[in-house]
């Protein structure tokens, strides 16, 4: 039996035009998701997704709801063709969509939380300007050591925010400390170092200032038991009930995204395909680098989504993959 794992992307997957071709083919998505989302948020999220401008779409307070909503409507189309996951996980922001997929959160509640999360993260950056950088070609132990030594020298914060794949980690922290560590990584033999265009220093201890405020937001929302196994970012282990989901989202603000371990967990538990549900193809690349023997599918536009549906169904007939 097949065990399809749905992977939901986070910030960085946004692009102007995302979701527009899906709405053209499935106009029912307008009344089901886009118009309610615009009304709930109080700004034209649908227009920003489809038309931009790109600068406004990059604002963390807009980006996070935009990626969430696009992933959600992609999930809706996938499910309308009878393709269901046996396992789910989401990268950073994508964990909210994974929890909606698993029945833990109502999508409207998740959208409110995502918006609030983006506002809190942007506020941290306004108080303490930060930076993030991708380091490619150095192992985790070497990068962690550089963070410790350079952070101490700079008197700032620099930590590993994302363990994306065996050869790619992301730094996060105060701007000067991140840039100094990025330079040290290059000198230490990193194949490539890229300063990322992001709206805040995600997944590092600078975010602890907003954990208490966000916990109150989380506790005001109904959470339910997962109907599908969900792997959490901060533990790379399964969400244990509704309380476990709340705790995972709270800890995720300042905790590392343990994505390599997440993919390994899904593979060990029988995943036979990784399907990235949303506007990007970043997670497809991480899956290919981590477990290349497992097929990967992107769904970033209607054409790719159609190809994935065709590959994951039996001659177009509805299927419901489960763990054997």
C-alpha positions in Angstrom: 0.0 0.0 0.0 1.1 3.6 -0.6 1.9 6.0 2.2 1.8 9.5 0.8 3.3 12.2 2.9 2.1 15.8 2.3 4.7 18.5 3.0 3.5 22.1 3.4 5.9 25.0 2.7 6.6 28.1 4.7 7.8 31.6 4.1 10.1 32.0 1.1 7.7 30.0 -1.2 5.6 33.1 -2.0 5.4 34.5 -5.6 3.2 37.0 -7.3 0.4 35.1 -9.2 0.3 32.1 -6.8 -3.1 30.3 -6.8 -4.5 32.4 -9.7 -4.5 29.5 -12.2 -6.2 27.2 -9.6 -9.0 29.7 -9.1 -9.4 30.0 -12.9 -10.0 26.2 -13.1 -11.9 25.9 -9.8 -13.9 29.1 -9.3 -15.7 27.6 -6.3 -12.5 28.4 -4.3 -13.4 32.1 -4.4 -16.4 31.8 -2.2 -15.1 28.9 -0.2 -11.7 30.4 0.8 -10.5 33.6 -0.8 -13.5 35.9 -0.1 -13.8 34.7 3.5 -10.1 35.2 4.0 -10.2 38.7 2.7 -13.1 39.5 5.0 -11.5 37.9 8.0 -8.1 39.7 7.6 -9.5 43.0 6.6 -7.2 43.4 3.6 -7.3 42.1 0.0 -5.1 39.0 0.5 -6.4 37.4 -2.7 -5.4 40.4 -4.8 -1.9 40.5 -3.2 -1.5 36.7 -4.0 -2.5 37.1 -7.6 -1.2 40.6 -8.5 1.3 41.7 -5.9 3.2 43.9 -5.8 6.1 41.7 -4.8 7.4 44.1 -2.2 4.1 44.1 -0.3 3.8 40.3 -0.7 7.3 40.0 1.0 6.0 41.7 4.2 5.9 39.0 6.8 2.5 40.1 7.9 1.2 39.4 4.4 3.5 36.6 3.3 2.5 34.2 6.1 -1.3 34.3 5.4 -0.6 34.3 1.6 1.4 31.1 1.7 -1.0 29.5 4.1 -4.0 30.3 2.0 -2.4 29.1 -1.3 -1.3 25.9 0.3 -4.8 25.4 1.7 -6.6 25.8 -1.7 -4.0 23.5 -3.3 -4.8 20.9 -0.6 -8.5 21.3 -1.4 -8.0 20.6 -5.1 -5.7 17.6 -4.3 -8.3 16.1 -2.0 -11.1 16.7 -4.5 -9.3 14.2 -6.7 -9.3 11.7 -3.9 -5.6 12.0 -3.0 -5.2 11.8 0.8 -2.1 11.7 2.9 -1.1 9.0 5.4 1.4 11.4 7.1 1.8 15.2 7.1 4.4 17.8 8.1 4.9 21.5 7.5 8.0 23.6 7.3 7.8 26.4 9.9 4.6 28.3 8.8 3.6 25.2 6.9 3.0 23.4 10.2 -0.3 25.3 10.5 -1.5 24.0 7.1 -0.4 20.5 8.2 -2.5 20.8 11.3 -5.5 21.9 9.3 -5.0 19.0 7.0 -5.0 16.6 10.0 -8.2 18.1 11.5 -6.4 19.7 14.4 -7.3 23.3 13.5 -10.2 25.0 11.6 -8.7 26.8 8.7 -10.2 30.2 9.8 -8.7 29.8 13.2 -5.4 28.8 11.6 -5.5 31.9 9.4 -6.0 34.2 12.4 -3.1 32.6 14.2 -0.9 32.8 11.1 -1.6 36.5 10.8 -0.9 37.1 14.5 2.3 35.1 14.2 3.5 37.3 11.3 2.6 40.5 13.2 4.5 39.4 16.3 7.6 38.3 14.3 7.7 41.6 12.4 7.5 43.5 15.7 10.5 41.6 17.0 12.5 42.7 13.9 11.4 46.3 14.4 12.8 46.3 17.9 15.9 44.2 17.2 16.8 44.1 13.5 17.9 40.6 12.6 19.1 38.6 9.6 19.1 35.1 8.3 21.7 33.3 6.1 21.8 29.9 4.3 25.0 27.9 4.7 25.5 25.2 2.1 28.2 22.6 2.1 29.1 22.5 5.8 27.9 19.9 8.3 25.7 20.7 11.3 28.4 20.3 13.9 30.8 22.7 12.1 28.0 25.3 11.7 26.9 25.0 15.4 30.5 25.5 16.5 30.8 28.6 14.4 27.6 30.0 15.8 28.9 29.5 19.4 32.3 31.1 18.8 31.3 34.0 16.5 28.2 34.8 18.7 30.5 35.0 21.7 33.0 37.3 19.9 30.2 39.5 18.5 28.2 39.7 21.7 25.1 39.0 19.6 22.7 36.1 18.9 23.3 33.7 16.1 21.8 30.2 16.0 20.8 27.4 13.6 17.2 28.1 12.7 16.7 25.5 10.1 18.2 22.1 9.5 16.8 21.9 6.0 18.9 19.0 4.4 22.2 17.3 5.2 24.2 20.0 3.4 22.0 23.1 4.1 21.4 25.0 7.3 20.0 28.4 8.0 21.4 30.9 10.5 19.3 33.4 12.4 19.9 36.1 14.9 21.1 39.7 15.2 22.3 41.1 11.9 26.0 41.7 12.8 26.4 38.2 14.4 24.7 36.4 11.4 26.8 38.2 8.9 30.0 37.5 10.8 29.1 33.8 11.1 28.2 33.7 7.4 31.7 35.1 6.6 33.4 32.6 8.9 31.4 29.7 7.3 32.7 30.8 3.9 36.2 30.8 5.2 35.7 27.4 6.8 34.9 25.9 3.4 31.2 26.3 2.9 30.3 25.9 -0.8 27.9 28.8 -0.7 26.6 31.3 1.8 23.5 33.4 1.0 22.0 36.3 3.1 18.3 35.7 2.9 15.7 38.4 2.1 13.3 37.8 5.1 11.2 40.0 7.3 12.5 38.9 10.7 15.1 36.6 12.4 12.9 33.5 12.6 13.4 30.5 14.8 16.0 31.9 17.2 16.0 33.0 20.8 15.1 36.6 19.8 11.6 35.4 19.3 11.2 34.3 23.0 10.0 37.8 23.8 6.7 37.1 22.0 6.2 33.5 23.1 3.9 34.4 26.1 1.7 36.7 23.9 1.4 34.1 21.3 0.6 31.4 23.8 -2.5 33.4 24.8 -3.6 33.5 21.2 -3.1 29.8 20.8 -5.0 29.0 24.0 -8.0 31.0 22.7 -8.5 28.7 19.8 -10.0 25.2 19.8 -7.4 22.4 19.0 -8.5 18.8 18.3 -6.9 15.4 18.2 -5.0 14.7 15.0 -6.8 12.5 12.5 -3.6 12.0 10.5 -0.1 11.7 12.1 1.6 15.1 12.1 5.4 15.5 12.6 6.2 18.7 14.6 9.2 21.0 13.7 10.7 21.4 17.1 10.8 17.7 18.0 10.8 15.9 14.6 8.4 13.6 16.4 4.6 13.1 16.2 2.2 15.6 17.7 0.8 14.1 20.8 -2.8 15.3 21.0 -4.3 18.8 21.0 -2.1 20.0 23.9 1.0 18.8 22.0 0.0 20.8 18.9 -0.4 24.0 21.0 3.0 23.4 22.7 4.7 22.7 19.4 3.5 25.9 17.7 4.5 28.0 20.8 8.0 26.5 20.9 8.4 26.7 17.2 8.7 30.5 17.3 12.2 30.4 18.9 13.0 26.7 18.2 14.9 25.2 15.2 13.0 23.6 12.3 14.4 20.1 12.3 13.4 19.3 8.8 16.1 16.8 7.9 15.0 14.7 10.9 11.4 15.2 9.9 11.9 13.7 6.5 13.9 10.8 7.9 11.1 10.1 10.4 8.5 10.1 7.6 10.7 7.8 5.5 11.3 5.4 8.4 7.6 5.2 9.0 6.8 4.2 5.4 6.4 7.3 3.3 6.4 6.2 -0.4 6.0 9.7 -1.9 6.7 13.2 -0.7 4.2 15.8 -2.1 4.8 19.5 -1.6 1.4 21.1 -1.2 1.7 24.8 -2.0 3.2 27.5 -4.1 6.9 26.5 -4.0 9.3 23.7 -4.8 11.8 24.3 -2.0 10.6 21.3 0.1 10.7 19.1 -3.0 14.4 19.9 -3.3 15.1 19.2 0.4 13.3 15.8 0.0 15.4 15.0 -3.0 18.6 15.8 -1.2 17.7 13.9 1.9 15.9 10.8 0.6 16.4 10.7 -3.2 15.0 7.2 -3.5 11.5 8.4 -2.5 9.6 10.1 -5.3 8.9 13.8 -4.9 6.1 15.9 -6.4 5.6 19.7 -6.5 2.2 21.4 -6.9 3.3 25.0 -7.3 0.9 25.7 -10.2 -2.1 24.0 -11.9 0.1 22.2 -14.4 2.4 20.6 -11.8 -0.6 19.9 -9.6 -2.3 18.0 -12.4 0.8 16.0 -13.0 1.0 15.0 -9.3 -2.6 14.0 -9.2 -2.2 11.9 -12.3 0.9 10.2 -10.8 -0.8 9.6 -7.5 -4.1 8.2 -8.7 -4.9 5.0 -10.6 -5.9 6.2 -14.1 -7.7 9.2 -12.6 -9.8 7.1 -10.2 -10.1 8.2 -6.6 -7.6 6.6 -4.1 -6.9 7.0 -0.4 -3.4 5.9 0.4 -2.8 4.6 3.9 0.1 3.1 5.8 0.2 -0.7 5.2 
